[in-house]
Amino acid sequence: ILNKDGSLRTVQPPTLTVDERADAEARERAAAEARAAQSDAVRRDRNLVQRYRTQEAHNAARTAALDSVRSAIKLSESRLIDLARERKPLNDEAEFYKGKPLPLKLKSQIDANDAAADAQRGVAQSQEAELERINRLYDAELVRLKRLWAGAPAGSLGPLPPPAVPVAKSKASATP
């Protein structure tokens, strides 16, 4: 595009084809996502350093996060002990019916006790998995924080790795 005196005002690029326009929009979206990810990383790192100014503060936060899970595990263990205690008289009563069918009431009590114990073991297993997840999260944060405390600029460490999901042990693999 020229001015009235013939000098160059601007250069108008050729009109893009549909494919070229789609490629340009995809590049633009990717660049915008990269900028957003970088600003999120900077914000996250700054918040992390602000929240945990020292390793002692980070360790205290880890302990606080683990305390509630540990208390839930203790409750599950005590409930399993209670269920085992409740099961003993049922087993003693079932001794009288060796070779005979159990009365319906006794059978239902034993089944209920078994179901409650299985459910409690499942809860305990999920609490153990939560304990591992929390530890992995705080370990990853601590590695990142040590680099940031050493002077790495916020956002230069890339995204936090996603916490790995532990593979649950099945009953079939647990028994020999």
PyMOL commands that set and color helices and strands:
alter all, ss='L'
color gray80, all
select helices_A, chain A and resi 18-51+55-95+104-149+171-174
alter helices_A, ss='H'
color red, helices_A
deselect
rebuild
show_as cartoon
